[in-house]
Amino acid sequence: MPRPPRAPSTRFRVDPGDIPAEKVARRLHLTPAQFDAVRPRLFMRGFPRPDSDTGMYCLEAIDRWRHLRHPSLFPELVALGAVQTPAIPAPVRDLGELAREGEERRREERMASRGRAKTLGEIDAEAERRHREAQPATRMSDQTFQTLAAEGERQRLQAVEARRLGQKITRKRARTTTG
């Protein structure tokens, strides 16, 4: 009976074109459970769907989708006619701009919760007034402050004079005891 052909001793690596969901998750640095959780959002953003017969994902399509998220970094894809999916977010904005928008939004919410719209100047003046009213016991009048400052200055001068006189007395005592 003839023998079946033997496999060659040298084997060549074959890179897969399609991969299962577990490997897609690993390619995106996610666990399979995390990938299952974010899969609907990825599909909404244009992530390639699996093959209807095999259930496998096209590796090349996944890589192109990843690269198209950053067209400024991969201009060759845009030059080839690849289209950025509409669900890809707009370019990142300046953090200062985001902070200003957040502050405006908070102020608008405060104004809406008070019933009538106020200008920013009115809001700031009201906040300053409330701050002053909240601490009446700790605030002192200018006259009280000047009185306390004068008393402190008087005490400091007395202490300086006492030290000076004390030094004179000790010098005199030192001269009389040695002389």
C-alpha positions as CSV (number, residue, x, y, z in Angstrom):
1,M,0.0,0.0,0.0
2,P,1.4,3.4,-0.9
3,R,2.4,5.7,1.9
4,P,0.7,9.1,2.3
5,P,2.9,12.1,1.4
6,R,5.0,13.4,4.3
7,A,4.8,17.0,5.4
8,P,7.8,19.0,4.6
9,S,10.3,19.3,7.5
10,T,10.5,23.1,7.1
11,R,7.3,24.9,8.1
12,F,6.5,28.5,7.2
13,R,4.5,30.9,9.3
14,V,1.1,31.9,8.0
15,D,-0.2,35.1,9.3
16,P,-4.0,35.0,9.7
17,G,-6.2,37.4,7.8
18,D,-9.3,36.9,10.0
19,I,-9.2,36.5,13.7
20,P,-11.7,35.5,16.4
21,A,-13.2,38.0,18.9
22,E,-10.8,36.9,21.7
23,K,-7.8,38.0,19.6
24,V,-9.6,41.2,18.5
25,A,-10.0,42.0,22.2
26,R,-6.3,41.3,22.8
27,R,-5.4,43.5,19.7
28,L,-7.3,46.4,21.3
29,H,-5.7,45.6,24.7
30,L,-9.0,44.6,26.3
31,T,-10.2,41.5,28.0
32,P,-12.9,39.5,26.1
33,A,-15.5,40.7,28.6
34,Q,-14.4,44.4,28.2
35,F,-14.6,43.9,24.4
36,D,-18.1,42.5,24.6
37,A,-19.2,45.5,26.7
38,V,-17.8,48.1,24.3
39,R,-18.6,46.3,21.1
40,P,-21.9,48.1,20.3
41,R,-20.2,51.5,20.8
42,L,-17.3,50.4,18.5
43,F,-19.8,49.4,15.8
44,M,-21.5,52.8,16.1
45,R,-18.1,54.4,15.5
46,G,-17.6,52.3,12.3
47,F,-15.6,49.4,13.7
48,P,-15.6,46.5,11.2
49,R,-18.3,43.9,11.8
50,P,-17.4,40.2,11.8
51,D,-17.9,38.0,8.8
52,S,-21.5,36.7,8.6
53,D,-20.4,33.1,7.9
54,T,-17.3,32.6,9.9
55,G,-17.9,35.1,12.7
56,M,-14.2,36.2,12.3
57,Y,-13.0,39.8,12.1
58,C,-10.8,41.0,9.3
59,L,-7.5,42.0,10.8
60,E,-6.6,44.5,8.1
61,A,-9.9,46.2,8.4
62,I,-9.4,46.6,12.2
63,D,-6.0,48.1,11.6
64,R,-7.3,50.5,9.0
65,W,-10.1,51.6,11.3
66,R,-7.6,52.2,14.1
67,H,-5.5,54.3,11.8
68,L,-8.4,56.3,10.4
69,R,-9.1,57.6,13.9
70,H,-6.0,59.7,13.5
71,P,-5.9,61.0,9.9
72,S,-3.3,63.6,10.7
73,L,-0.9,60.8,11.7
74,F,-1.7,58.6,8.7
75,P,-2.2,61.0,5.7
76,E,-1.4,58.2,3.2
77,L,-4.8,56.6,4.1
78,V,-6.6,59.9,3.4
79,A,-4.7,60.2,0.1
80,L,-5.9,56.8,-0.9
81,G,-9.5,57.9,-0.6
82,A,-10.2,56.3,2.8
83,V,-13.0,58.2,4.5
84,Q,-13.0,59.1,8.1
85,T,-16.1,57.7,9.8
86,P,-18.6,60.4,10.9
87,A,-18.7,59.0,14.5
88,I,-15.1,59.8,15.1
89,P,-14.9,62.7,17.5
90,A,-13.7,66.1,16.5
91,P,-10.1,67.1,17.2
92,V,-9.2,67.6,20.9
93,R,-9.7,71.2,22.1
94,D,-7.5,73.3,24.3
95,L,-7.9,72.5,28.0
96,G,-8.3,76.2,28.8
97,E,-11.2,76.4,26.4
98,L,-12.8,73.4,28.0
99,A,-12.4,74.9,31.4
100,R,-14.0,78.2,30.3
101,E,-16.9,76.3,28.7
102,G,-17.4,74.3,31.9
103,E,-17.4,77.4,34.0
104,E,-20.0,79.1,31.7
105,R,-22.2,76.0,31.9
106,R,-22.0,76.0,35.7
107,R,-22.9,79.7,35.9
108,E,-25.8,79.1,33.5
109,E,-27.1,76.3,35.6
110,R,-26.9,78.5,38.7
111,M,-28.8,81.2,37.0
112,A,-31.4,78.8,35.8
113,S,-31.9,77.4,39.3
114,R,-32.4,80.8,40.7
115,G,-35.3,81.6,38.4
116,R,-34.1,84.6,36.5
117,A,-31.0,85.1,34.4
118,K,-28.3,87.3,36.0
119,T,-25.2,88.8,34.5
120,L,-21.8,87.5,35.5
121,G,-21.2,90.8,37.3
122,E,-24.3,90.4,39.3
123,I,-23.4,86.8,40.3
124,D,-19.9,87.9,41.4
125,A,-21.2,90.9,43.4
126,E,-23.8,88.7,45.1
127,A,-21.1,86.1,46.0
128,E,-18.8,88.8,47.4
129,R,-21.7,90.2,49.5
130,R,-22.6,86.8,50.8
131,H,-19.0,86.1,51.7
132,R,-18.7,89.4,53.6
133,E,-22.0,88.7,55.5
134,A,-20.8,85.2,56.4
135,Q,-17.8,86.5,58.4
136,P,-18.9,89.6,60.3
137,A,-17.2,88.6,63.6
138,T,-13.8,88.1,62.0
139,R,-13.8,91.4,60.0
140,M,-12.6,94.4,62.0
141,S,-13.0,98.0,61.2
142,D,-10.2,100.2,60.0
143,Q,-10.2,102.1,63.3
144,T,-9.9,98.8,65.3
145,F,-7.1,97.7,63.0
146,Q,-5.2,100.9,63.4
147,T,-5.7,100.8,67.2
148,L,-4.3,97.3,67.4
149,A,-1.4,98.2,65.0
150,A,-0.5,101.2,67.2
151,E,-0.7,99.1,70.4
152,G,1.5,96.4,68.8
153,E,4.0,99.1,67.6
154,R,4.1,100.6,71.1
155,Q,4.7,97.2,72.7
156,R,7.5,96.5,70.2
157,L,9.2,99.8,70.9
158,Q,9.0,99.2,74.7
159,A,10.6,95.8,74.2
160,V,13.4,97.3,72.1
161,E,14.0,100.0,74.7
162,A,13.9,97.4,77.5
163,R,16.5,95.3,75.7
164,R,18.7,98.4,75.1
165,L,18.4,99.5,78.7
166,G,19.1,96.0,79.9
167,Q,22.3,95.9,77.8
168,K,23.4,99.2,79.3
169,I,22.8,98.0,82.8
170,T,24.7,94.8,82.2
171,R,27.6,96.7,80.6
172,K,27.7,99.1,83.6
173,R,27.6,96.1,86.0
174,A,30.4,94.5,84.1
175,R,32.5,97.6,84.3
176,T,32.0,98.2,88.0
177,T,32.7,94.6,88.9
178,T,35.9,94.4,86.9
179,G,37.1,97.9,87.7
